[in-house]
Amino acid sequence: MAARHELTAAEWARIAPLLPARETRGTYHADHRRVLNGILYRHATGCAWRDLPGRYGPWSTVASRQRRWTREGLWNRILAVLQGELAEAGQIDWELWCIDGSHVRAHRVAAGAGGKPARVGTPRRTTRPRARA
């Protein structure tokens, strides 16, 4: 049984053939399933890379694999294959398929705008203070 935020055996069986080969230039990559579970854990919990539990291996391995697979377009290829399988099975209604376009408005200071406007009637110093004799 898979732990929370990890792939089940059935999910892994569908995704495993889509991942790159583990053997490259005489060396072996870390286990793809363990790394993929680490990526899923990190995105589900929102933790920092360095806070990944040790069962997923070194955090740097998981982070570098995430970046490399993103750069190579692996996630888009996996999505396209899985969508194709569901479309062939008639389980996707393409008229209902959409991406969430909602957004949350940030405070204006978070966008680089100035802080609160100055209060009306507040005296402001226009010159530097002068030394008096």
ChimeraX commands (.cxc) that place a marker at each C-alpha (Angstrom):
marker #1 position 0.00,0.00,0.00 radius 0.5
marker #1 position 1.35,3.41,-0.98 radius 0.5
marker #1 position 1.86,6.06,1.65 radius 0.5
marker #1 position 0.05,9.38,1.44 radius 0.5
marker #1 position 1.21,11.56,-1.51 radius 0.5
marker #1 position 2.86,8.56,-3.20 radius 0.5
marker #1 position 2.03,6.63,-6.36 radius 0.5
marker #1 position 0.04,3.42,-6.05 radius 0.5
marker #1 position 1.19,0.31,-7.91 radius 0.5
marker #1 position -1.43,0.88,-10.64 radius 0.5
marker #1 position -0.41,4.53,-11.10 radius 0.5
marker #1 position 3.26,3.57,-11.24 radius 0.5
marker #1 position 2.53,0.88,-13.84 radius 0.5
marker #1 position 0.99,3.54,-16.14 radius 0.5
marker #1 position 3.75,6.12,-15.67 radius 0.5
marker #1 position 6.90,3.95,-15.50 radius 0.5
marker #1 position 7.17,3.29,-19.26 radius 0.5
marker #1 position 6.98,7.04,-19.94 radius 0.5
marker #1 position 10.04,7.88,-17.84 radius 0.5
marker #1 position 13.59,7.94,-19.28 radius 0.5
marker #1 position 15.81,4.87,-19.02 radius 0.5
marker #1 position 17.62,4.52,-15.71 radius 0.5
marker #1 position 20.96,3.50,-17.18 radius 0.5
marker #1 position 23.02,6.28,-18.75 radius 0.5
marker #1 position 26.75,6.31,-19.58 radius 0.5
marker #1 position 27.57,3.34,-17.37 radius 0.5
marker #1 position 25.90,4.71,-14.24 radius 0.5
marker #1 position 22.47,4.23,-12.76 radius 0.5
marker #1 position 20.15,6.99,-11.72 radius 0.5
marker #1 position 18.44,6.80,-8.35 radius 0.5
marker #1 position 15.18,4.87,-8.45 radius 0.5
marker #1 position 12.67,6.89,-10.51 radius 0.5
marker #1 position 9.72,5.85,-8.35 radius 0.5
marker #1 position 11.37,7.03,-5.13 radius 0.5
marker #1 position 12.36,10.35,-6.74 radius 0.5
marker #1 position 8.92,10.85,-8.30 radius 0.5
marker #1 position 7.28,10.18,-4.95 radius 0.5
marker #1 position 9.60,12.81,-3.43 radius 0.5
marker #1 position 8.54,15.33,-6.08 radius 0.5
marker #1 position 4.87,14.57,-5.43 radius 0.5
marker #1 position 5.38,14.86,-1.67 radius 0.5
marker #1 position 7.08,18.22,-2.01 radius 0.5
marker #1 position 4.37,19.66,-4.25 radius 0.5
marker #1 position 1.54,18.26,-2.11 radius 0.5
marker #1 position 2.94,19.58,1.17 radius 0.5
marker #1 position 4.68,22.74,-0.05 radius 0.5
marker #1 position 7.78,22.00,2.01 radius 0.5
marker #1 position 11.23,23.27,1.07 radius 0.5
marker #1 position 13.46,20.90,-0.90 radius 0.5
marker #1 position 15.82,20.55,2.05 radius 0.5
marker #1 position 12.93,19.44,4.27 radius 0.5
marker #1 position 12.11,16.33,2.22 radius 0.5
marker #1 position 11.98,13.16,4.34 radius 0.5
marker #1 position 15.02,10.90,3.98 radius 0.5
marker #1 position 12.96,8.06,2.47 radius 0.5
marker #1 position 13.02,9.93,-0.87 radius 0.5
marker #1 position 16.80,10.08,-1.01 radius 0.5
marker #1 position 18.97,13.19,-1.07 radius 0.5
marker #1 position 16.92,16.34,-1.56 radius 0.5
marker #1 position 19.38,17.58,-4.19 radius 0.5
marker #1 position 18.76,14.48,-6.33 radius 0.5
marker #1 position 15.00,14.98,-6.18 radius 0.5
marker #1 position 15.29,18.71,-6.95 radius 0.5
marker #1 position 17.70,18.26,-9.84 radius 0.5
marker #1 position 15.57,15.51,-11.38 radius 0.5
marker #1 position 12.49,17.77,-11.11 radius 0.5
marker #1 position 14.32,20.60,-12.88 radius 0.5
marker #1 position 15.78,18.32,-15.57 radius 0.5
marker #1 position 12.46,16.63,-16.34 radius 0.5
marker #1 position 10.74,20.02,-16.53 radius 0.5
marker #1 position 13.42,21.38,-18.87 radius 0.5
marker #1 position 13.15,18.26,-21.09 radius 0.5
marker #1 position 9.33,18.54,-21.27 radius 0.5
marker #1 position 8.70,15.18,-19.61 radius 0.5
marker #1 position 5.67,16.37,-17.64 radius 0.5
marker #1 position 3.97,17.64,-20.81 radius 0.5
marker #1 position 4.61,14.33,-22.59 radius 0.5
marker #1 position 3.21,12.33,-19.66 radius 0.5
marker #1 position 0.10,14.55,-19.58 radius 0.5
marker #1 position -0.41,14.16,-23.33 radius 0.5
marker #1 position -0.11,10.34,-23.17 radius 0.5
marker #1 position -2.47,10.02,-20.20 radius 0.5
marker #1 position -4.99,12.38,-21.79 radius 0.5
marker #1 position -4.78,10.36,-25.01 radius 0.5
marker #1 position -5.47,7.11,-23.13 radius 0.5
marker #1 position -8.48,8.64,-21.41 radius 0.5
marker #1 position -9.75,10.13,-24.68 radius 0.5
marker #1 position -9.56,6.73,-26.40 radius 0.5
marker #1 position -11.51,5.22,-23.52 radius 0.5
marker #1 position -14.11,8.00,-23.84 radius 0.5
marker #1 position -13.50,9.23,-20.30 radius 0.5
marker #1 position -12.67,12.85,-21.16 radius 0.5
marker #1 position -15.30,15.36,-22.20 radius 0.5
marker #1 position -13.15,17.90,-24.04 radius 0.5
marker #1 position -15.84,20.55,-23.74 radius 0.5
marker #1 position -15.43,20.46,-19.96 radius 0.5
marker #1 position -11.63,20.29,-19.99 radius 0.5
marker #1 position -10.20,23.57,-18.75 radius 0.5
marker #1 position -7.44,25.05,-16.67 radius 0.5
marker #1 position -8.30,26.99,-13.55 radius 0.5
marker #1 position -7.94,30.65,-14.38 radius 0.5
marker #1 position -8.70,32.05,-10.95 radius 0.5
marker #1 position -6.28,34.37,-9.24 radius 0.5
marker #1 position -5.79,36.03,-5.91 radius 0.5
marker #1 position -5.20,39.75,-5.81 radius 0.5
marker #1 position -2.13,40.72,-3.86 radius 0.5
marker #1 position -1.89,43.81,-1.73 radius 0.5
marker #1 position -0.65,46.78,-3.74 radius 0.5
marker #1 position 2.56,46.98,-1.71 radius 0.5
marker #1 position 3.36,43.40,-2.74 radius 0.5
marker #1 position 3.25,44.53,-6.37 radius 0.5
marker #1 position 5.83,47.26,-5.82 radius 0.5
marker #1 position 3.47,50.17,-5.25 radius 0.5
marker #1 position 4.15,52.63,-2.48 radius 0.5
marker #1 position 2.87,52.16,1.04 radius 0.5
marker #1 position -0.01,54.02,2.62 radius 0.5
marker #1 position -0.57,57.55,1.34 radius 0.5
marker #1 position 0.53,60.36,3.65 radius 0.5
marker #1 position -2.17,61.72,5.91 radius 0.5
marker #1 position -3.57,65.10,4.99 radius 0.5
marker #1 position -2.47,67.91,7.25 radius 0.5
marker #1 position 0.62,66.12,8.56 radius 0.5
marker #1 position 3.58,68.51,8.62 radius 0.5
marker #1 position 6.47,67.28,6.52 radius 0.5
marker #1 position 10.02,68.43,6.88 radius 0.5
marker #1 position 11.14,70.00,3.62 radius 0.5
marker #1 position 14.76,70.77,4.53 radius 0.5
marker #1 position 17.43,69.28,6.72 radius 0.5
marker #1 position 17.51,70.42,10.30 radius 0.5
marker #1 position 19.97,73.26,10.87 radius 0.5
marker #1 position 22.45,73.52,13.65 radius 0.5
marker #1 position 21.74,76.43,15.93 radius 0.5
marker #1 position 24.25,78.53,17.73 radius 0.5
marker link #1:1,2 radius 0.2
marker link #1:2,3 radius 0.2
marker link #1:3,4 radius 0.2
marker link #1:4,5 radius 0.2
marker link #1:5,6 radius 0.2
marker link #1:6,7 radius 0.2
marker link #1:7,8 radius 0.2
marker link #1:8,9 radius 0.2
marker link #1:9,10 radius 0.2
marker link #1:10,11 radius 0.2
marker link #1:11,12 radius 0.2
marker link #1:12,13 radius 0.2
marker link #1:13,14 radius 0.2
marker link #1:14,15 radius 0.2
marker link #1:15,16 radius 0.2
marker link #1:16,17 radius 0.2
marker link #1:17,18 radius 0.2
marker link #1:18,19 radius 0.2
marker link #1:19,20 radius 0.2
marker link #1:20,21 radius 0.2
marker link #1:21,22 radius 0.2
marker link #1:22,23 radius 0.2
marker link #1:23,24 radius 0.2
marker link #1:24,25 radius 0.2
marker link #1:25,26 radius 0.2
marker link #1:26,27 radius 0.2
marker link #1:27,28 radius 0.2
marker link #1:28,29 radius 0.2
marker link #1:29,30 radius 0.2
marker link #1:30,31 radius 0.2
marker link #1:31,32 radius 0.2
marker link #1:32,33 radius 0.2
marker link #1:33,34 radius 0.2
marker link #1:34,35 radius 0.2
marker link #1:35,36 radius 0.2
marker link #1:36,37 radius 0.2
marker link #1:37,38 radius 0.2
marker link #1:38,39 radius 0.2
marker link #1:39,40 radius 0.2
marker link #1:40,41 radius 0.2
marker link #1:41,42 radius 0.2
marker link #1:42,43 radius 0.2
marker link #1:43,44 radius 0.2
marker link #1:44,45 radius 0.2
marker link #1:45,46 radius 0.2
marker link #1:46,47 radius 0.2
marker link #1:47,48 radius 0.2
marker link #1:48,49 radius 0.2
marker link #1:49,50 radius 0.2
marker link #1:50,51 radius 0.2
marker link #1:51,52 radius 0.2
marker link #1:52,53 radius 0.2
marker link #1:53,54 radius 0.2
marker link #1:54,55 radius 0.2
marker link #1:55,56 radius 0.2
marker link #1:56,57 radius 0.2
marker link #1:57,58 radius 0.2
marker link #1:58,59 radius 0.2
marker link #1:59,60 radius 0.2
marker link #1:60,61 radius 0.2
marker link #1:61,62 radius 0.2
marker link #1:62,63 radius 0.2
marker link #1:63,64 radius 0.2
marker link #1:64,65 radius 0.2
marker link #1:65,66 radius 0.2
marker link #1:66,67 radius 0.2
marker link #1:67,68 radius 0.2
marker link #1:68,69 radius 0.2
marker link #1:69,70 radius 0.2
marker link #1:70,71 radius 0.2
marker link #1:71,72 radius 0.2
marker link #1:72,73 radius 0.2
marker link #1:73,74 radius 0.2
marker link #1:74,75 radius 0.2
marker link #1:75,76 radius 0.2
marker link #1:76,77 radius 0.2
marker link #1:77,78 radius 0.2
marker link #1:78,79 radius 0.2
marker link #1:79,80 radius 0.2
marker link #1:80,81 radius 0.2
marker link #1:81,82 radius 0.2
marker link #1:82,83 radius 0.2
marker link #1:83,84 radius 0.2
marker link #1:84,85 radius 0.2
marker link #1:85,86 radius 0.2
marker link #1:86,87 radius 0.2
marker link #1:87,88 radius 0.2
marker link #1:88,89 radius 0.2
marker link #1:89,90 radius 0.2
marker link #1:90,91 radius 0.2
marker link #1:91,92 radius 0.2
marker link #1:92,93 radius 0.2
marker link #1:93,94 radius 0.2
marker link #1:94,95 radius 0.2
marker link #1:95,96 radius 0.2
marker link #1:96,97 radius 0.2
marker link #1:97,98 radius 0.2
marker link #1:98,99 radius 0.2
marker link #1:99,100 radius 0.2
marker link #1:100,101 radius 0.2
marker link #1:101,102 radius 0.2
marker link #1:102,103 radius 0.2
marker link #1:103,104 radius 0.2
marker link #1:104,105 radius 0.2
marker link #1:105,106 radius 0.2
marker link #1:106,107 radius 0.2
marker link #1:107,108 radius 0.2
marker link #1:108,109 radius 0.2
marker link #1:109,110 radius 0.2
marker link #1:110,111 radius 0.2
marker link #1:111,112 radius 0.2
marker link #1:112,113 radius 0.2
marker link #1:113,114 radius 0.2
marker link #1:114,115 radius 0.2
marker link #1:115,116 radius 0.2
marker link #1:116,117 radius 0.2
marker link #1:117,118 radius 0.2
marker link #1:118,119 radius 0.2
marker link #1:119,120 radius 0.2
marker link #1:120,121 radius 0.2
marker link #1:121,122 radius 0.2
marker link #1:122,123 radius 0.2
marker link #1:123,124 radius 0.2
marker link #1:124,125 radius 0.2
marker link #1:125,126 radius 0.2
marker link #1:126,127 radius 0.2
marker link #1:127,128 radius 0.2
marker link #1:128,129 radius 0.2
marker link #1:129,130 radius 0.2
marker link #1:130,131 radius 0.2
marker link #1:131,132 radius 0.2
marker link #1:132,133 radius 0.2
view
